[in-house]
Amino acid sequence: MRTVTTGLDGKYRLDLLPLGATYFVVTQPVTGAGVYAARASGPLALTAAAPAATYGVDWPALVGSGSVMGTITPTAGAADADEVLAVQPLDAGGTTRRFVVRSALGSVVGSVESYAMANLPVGTYALRAVRWTLEGGVERATEGAAVSAAVAGGATTTANLTVP
C-alpha cells in the first residue's frame, strides 16, 4: 500500500510503480470541516506502452462524519509498531472490493496503547490492528481479527482491538 497526500491544488503524483501490475486509486478527502465518502477507481493497468494512468472523481455532496477510537492489546513492546486499518467495501469500476480507506498508528502511554481516527465518513468499517515487529533485522506483520465499527454523524465509536 502506498499513500500520498495532495498538494493545495488537489493534485498528487504516484511514481515508481512496477509495470505489468494493476492498481486502484482510493481517495477520501477531508477539506476543512468537510468530509466526503471514499471512492475507488476501476482497475488501472500500467504497461511499458502505457506507464501512467489518470483517475478523476466528481465528488458528491459532503457527508456526515464521526470518529472511532479504542485500545490495542496486548500493548506494543519496544520492537513493535501497531497500525490500525479501517477497511470498507467500495465500488471499483463495477466490482465491489474491500479497500483500506484510513490508517492510524497506535500510541503507548504508560502501559496502555490506544488509537484514534477522526473525520471518518458515516458508515460501517472493519477495523484491524497490524503489529509490525522488527527481529534480527527482519520485519514481520501479525494481524488481529477484524472488528466491525459503525460510525455515526458527530459521534465517537469505541472499538477495542487485539493482536495475537
C-alpha positions in Angstrom: 0.0 0.0 0.0 1.3 3.4 -0.9 0.0 6.7 0.4 0.2 10.2 -1.0 -1.3 13.5 0.1 -2.5 16.0 -2.4 -1.0 19.5 -2.7 -3.0 22.7 -2.2 -4.2 22.4 -5.8 -5.7 19.0 -5.2 -3.2 17.2 -7.4 -0.8 14.3 -6.5 1.6 12.1 -8.2 2.4 8.4 -7.6 5.6 7.3 -9.4 8.0 4.4 -9.5 5.2 1.8 -9.6 6.2 -1.5 -11.2 4.9 -2.1 -14.7 2.7 -5.1 -15.5 0.6 -4.8 -12.4 -3.0 -3.5 -11.8 -3.6 -0.7 -9.4 -6.6 1.1 -7.8 -6.8 4.6 -6.6 -8.7 5.0 -3.3 -9.5 8.5 -2.0 -11.5 10.0 0.8 -10.9 13.8 1.0 -11.3 15.9 4.2 -11.3 19.6 3.5 -11.5 21.8 6.5 -14.7 20.7 8.2 -16.0 18.9 5.1 -15.8 15.1 4.7 -16.5 13.1 1.5 -17.3 9.4 1.2 -14.5 7.2 0.0 -14.3 6.5 -3.7 -12.2 3.9 -5.7 -11.1 3.8 -9.3 -11.6 0.8 -11.5 -8.5 -1.2 -12.2 -5.6 0.8 -13.7 -3.1 -1.4 -15.6 0.4 0.0 -16.1 2.4 -1.3 -19.0 5.6 -0.3 -20.9 3.3 1.2 -23.6 1.2 3.0 -21.0 3.3 3.6 -17.9 1.0 6.2 -16.4 -2.8 6.3 -15.7 -5.2 9.0 -14.6 -8.3 8.9 -12.5 -10.7 11.8 -11.9 -13.7 12.0 -9.5 -16.8 14.1 -9.5 -17.4 14.4 -5.7 -21.0 14.2 -4.5 -22.3 16.3 -1.6 -20.4 16.3 1.7 -21.4 13.6 4.1 -21.6 13.5 7.9 -18.6 12.2 9.9 -17.7 10.8 13.2 -14.7 9.2 14.8 -13.6 5.9 16.1 -11.1 5.2 19.0 -10.1 2.3 21.2 -7.3 0.3 22.8 -4.9 -2.3 21.3 -4.0 -5.3 23.5 -1.5 -6.5 24.3 0.4 -3.3 24.4 3.2 -3.0 21.8 6.8 -3.6 23.0 10.0 -1.8 22.2 10.5 -3.7 18.9 6.8 -3.3 17.8 4.7 -0.7 16.0 1.0 -1.0 15.7 -1.2 0.3 12.8 -5.0 0.2 12.7 -6.6 -0.2 9.3 -10.1 0.9 8.5 -11.4 -1.2 5.6 -14.6 -0.5 3.6 -16.2 -2.2 0.6 -16.2 0.2 -2.4 -17.4 0.0 -6.0 -14.2 -0.3 -8.1 -15.4 0.0 -11.7 -18.5 -2.2 -11.3 -17.0 -4.7 -8.9 -17.1 -4.3 -5.1 -13.7 -4.7 -3.4 -12.5 -4.1 0.1 -10.0 -1.3 0.5 -8.1 0.4 3.3 -9.6 3.9 3.5 -7.8 5.1 6.5 -5.0 4.1 8.9 -3.7 5.3 12.2 -0.8 4.4 14.4 -1.1 3.1 18.0 0.2 5.3 20.8 1.5 3.9 24.1 1.2 5.9 27.2 2.2 4.2 30.4 1.0 0.6 29.9 -2.0 1.4 27.7 -2.0 1.5 23.9 -4.7 3.4 22.1 -5.5 4.8 18.6 -8.0 7.3 17.2 -9.4 8.2 13.7 -11.3 11.5 13.3 -13.4 12.7 10.4 -14.5 9.3 9.2 -17.5 9.4 6.9 -20.7 7.9 8.3 -20.7 4.2 7.6 -19.5 0.8 8.8 -15.9 -0.2 8.8 -13.9 -3.3 9.5 -11.1 -2.3 11.8 -8.0 -4.4 12.2 -4.8 -4.0 14.1 -1.5 -4.9 12.5 1.6 -5.3 14.6 4.9 -4.7 12.8 7.8 -6.3 14.7 11.5 -6.0 13.9 13.5 -9.0 15.0 17.1 -9.6 13.9 16.8 -7.0 11.1 13.7 -8.8 9.7 10.2 -7.1 9.8 7.1 -9.2 10.2 3.4 -8.4 10.4 0.9 -10.0 12.7 -2.8 -9.2 12.1 -5.5 -9.2 14.7 -9.1 -10.2 14.0 -11.4 -7.6 12.3 -13.9 -5.7 14.5 -16.9 -4.1 12.9 -17.5 -0.4 13.8 -20.4 1.7 12.8 -19.6 5.4 12.6 -22.5 7.9 13.2 -22.5 11.6 12.5 -21.0 13.7 15.2 -20.4 10.6 17.4 -17.4 8.7 18.7 -17.5 4.9 18.4 -15.3 2.8 20.6 -13.7 -0.4 19.1 -11.1 -2.2 21.1 -8.7 -4.3 19.1 -6.3 -7.3 19.8 -3.2 -8.6 18.2 -2.4 -12.3 18.7 
